[in-house]
Amino acid sequence: MNATPLRPGAAVIAERGWFAAHKWLILRRASQIGILLLFLVGPWFSLWIVKGNLNYSYTLDILPLTDPYLLLQMLAAGHTPEKLAWIGVAIVVIFYFLLGGRTYCSWVCPVNPVSDGANWLRTRLGLKGGAHLSRSTRYWILAMTLIVAAITGTIAWEMVNPVAMTHRGLIYGMGFAWVVLLAIFLFDLLVMRQGWCGHLCPVGAFYSLIGKLAVLRVRLPARDACDDCLDCFAVCPEQQVIRPALKAINGTPPVILEANCTNCGRCIDVCAKSVFVFGSRFGGKMSEPVPSSK
């Protein structure tokens, strides 16, 4: 009779405790909830710290932030953004250029917990396999949203964008947004692991392009200590980004340079050998690995 396989991070929990195996996950959830609350306390309690939504916002009547993907759709549709929108785009692009574009997906996007929840349940139920779609599909969908905007003269994607629908729903009532979120959950649970965020979402595709040369990266200063437990692969939403850096394929240095890494930190959380840390693509470490107990 085969032994039941340990869940990812079990060794870290045994050595350092539950919090150590979930530190970055907890911080991500706090970030996602905190950002949503900043937007919601205005319409809910008339405390206007942030006005607007994740597409365009104005913080404390000083700081404009504009989603560059939205602005690109506006340009494709033939609209001329205001000067303040361009300033907001510049701020956002610089921010995600430094921290990694898909940091948006794991630290900001309100749909991410839905996808993560489906993956968690999929793992607990032992569901394997599923449909196959190329991860490049999301880039084709990204291109199509811009083509549709150019043809129709409207920002058509934002009418069905799950992120925008969720935000509108939390303010005005979820309505059809519940159906969309449930569809994403069931798709990721029953059809394909990380199907929406990892294969279809054009928002993630766009932000991966912004963060292609980002400074913040996951480094592997102790990759020689890897014992091939595969815990990092089990929790990573973009599994293809790990192997080149971990196995030095084609001379890849010990740093994940692939643009679709979401900087979620889960590989850092679950690695008992402290192979992974956050650091710079240029080599300067931002945090030290925790020594593994013998």
N, C-alpha and C positions, 0 to 999 in steps of 0.2 A: 504494500500500500504506500503510495507516494505521500510525502509530507506536504502539508499545505504551504504554498510559497508565502514568504513574508511580504507584507505590503511595503511599497517604497518608503524609505525613511525609517524603517523599523530599527535598524542598527543605530541610527542617530538618536532616536528616542531612548533606546536602551542605555546609550552612553552619556547623553547630554540632556535628556529630557524632551518633553513634547514641544515646548516653545522653540527650542533650537531647531527642530525639524519643520517648523511652520513659521519662522520669524518673518521671512519676506512675504509669504502668503498673507499673514495677518496685516502687515504694513500695506500691502496692495489693496486689501479689502477696506482698510481704514481710509486710504486715499480715494478710492472709488465712492465710498459713502460720503466722505467729507466734501468732495467736489460737488456731488449731487445736492447735498444739503445747502451749500453756498448758493446754489441757484434757486433752491426751493423755499428758503426762509423768506424770500421777498414776496412771492405770490401767496404763500401760506400764512405768514405772520407780519407782512408789511415791513420786514427788516431787509432793506435793499442793499446788501453788501455787493452782490453781483446782479446786474441787470442783463437779461438776454438768455442765451442758451449756449450749447456747446458749439454751435455754428458761428455765433457772434455774441460777444459779451462786453460789458463795460464794468470794470471793478472799481468801486469807491469813486465813481465818476472821474477816474483818472486814467486807468489802464485799459486800453482796448485790446481785445484778442479776437482774431478772425481765423476760422478754419480755412487753410489754404486750398483745400479740396473744394470747398464751397465757392471760393473766389474763382477757381479755375472753371467751375461749372458756369458761373455768372459770365465770365469772359466768353466761354464757348457759346452761351445763349445770346450773346450780343449786348449784354448789359455793361455799364460803366460803373465800377465800384467807386465809392467816395474815398477821399484821401485818408480818413480815419480807418477805413477797412484795410487799406494798403499798409498802414502802420501796424495794425493788429496782425496782419499776415507776417510781416517782417519779424515781429516779436516771437510768434509761434514757430516760424521756420528756424530761427536761430536757436530757440529752446530745444526743439526736437533734433536739430542737427547736432547739438552737443550731447544730448542724452539718448539718442536713438529714436528714430521715428516710430517704431512699433512699441515704444514705451507707452504711447497713447493707448494701445490696445490692452495692455495688461494693468496699467495704473489709472486710467481715466474712463475708458469705455464702459457704460453700464450694462452692455450686453455680455461682456466677458464673464461675469459670474454665472450667467445662464449656461454658456458653453462649458465652463469649468465644472459646473454642477452636473451636466449631462455626462462629461467624461468621468467624473468621480463615480457616478452611479453605474456607468458602463463597466468600469473596472470592478466594482463590488459585485455586479451580477455576472462577471466573467464573460461578457460579450466580446466576441472576436470577429475579425474580418469585416466585411461590409463592402459597399460600392467603392469604386475607384474613380477618382477625378484627379487630373494633374493639378498641382498647386499653382501652375501658371494660369489656370482658369480665371482666377481673381483679377489678373491683369487684363484679360480680354473683357471681363465685365466692367472693369474700370474704364477701358476705352469706349465701351458701348454707352456708359452713362454720359460721357462727354459728347459722343456722336448724337445721342438722343437730345441732349441740351441744345446742340447746334441746330438740329433739324426743327425742333419744336419751339425754340426761343424761350424755353422755360427750364427751371431747375427741377426737372422731373424726378430725379433720383431722391431728392429730399422728401418727397411725398411718401415714399415707401422705405426709406432708410430706417432700419430698426432702431438705431441710436436716436434719431430725431423723433421717431414715433414714441419711444419710451419716455423721452424727456417731455414731450407734449402731453403724453398720457398721465404722467405723474402730477401735472398741473391741472389739466382740464378733465381728467378721467381716462382710464386706460382704454376702454372700448376695444377696438380692433387690435390695438397694440398687444393685448393679451394673446390673441390668436397668433400673431407674428412671433412673439417670444416662445410660445408653446411649440410652434412649428420648428423653430431653431433648436429647441431643447430635444424634441423627438427625432429630428434629423440627425443631430449629433449622437444621440443615444442609440438609435436603432439602425441608422443607415451608414454613417461614416464618422469615425473618430475625428473630432475637431473639424467637422465638415464645413460649417459656416465660416468661422474665423480663420481656419487654416487653408481653405480651398476656394471660397466664394466671395468673401467680403471685399468690396472694392475700396473701402475706407482703409483697411489694413494694408492693402496693396499700395495705395497712394502713400501712406506714411512710411512704408518700407523704402520707397524711393527717396524720400526726404532724409532718412537716417542711414543711407548707404555708406556714408563716410563718417558716421557719428564717432565722437570721442569716447563716450562711455561704452565699455564692452565687458563681457564676461571673459575673464582670463583663467588659464589653467596652469598655475605655477607648480602644481604638484601632480601633473598628469601621469608621471611615471609611477605614482602610487595607486593608480586605478586598478581595481581588482575585477573589473568586468561584471559588476553586480547588476548593471543595467537600470538601476534606480533612476538615474538622470534621464534615460530614454523614456522610462515609464511615465514620468511627470511632465516632460517637455511638450508644449503644444506644437512645436515645430521641430520634430525629432531630427530632421535632416541637417540641422545646423550644427549638431554636436560632433558627429563622427569625424569630420575633417580635422578639427582642432584636437580632439581627444586621441586620435590614432595617427596624427602627423601625416595624413594622406597628402602625397605630392609635396612634401616638405612644408605643410601648413604650420605656422607658428602656434604656440599654445595660447591662442586667443580666438574667440568666436567672432569672425568678421562678417558672417553672412547677414545680409540686411534684414532677414525675416526673424532673427532672434528678437523676442519681445522684451528682453531684460526683466523677465518676471522673477528671477532669482530662485525658482524652485529647484534647479539643479544644485544650487549652493545649499539650500535647505536640507536635501535628502542625502547628500554625499557624506558617508561616514569617514572617507579618507581625505576630506577637505581639498579635493582636487580643484574646485571652482571658487573664484572670488570675483567681486566687481572690481574693475580697474580701467585703465586707459588703453586704447588701441596702440599707444606709443610706448607702453611698457611700465608706466608708473602705477603701482598698485594703490588702490584706494582703501583696501581693507586687508588685514592679515588673515591667513587661514588659521582655523582653530586646530591645534595639534590633536591627532587621534589618540585616544587612550589605548594603551597596549593591553 
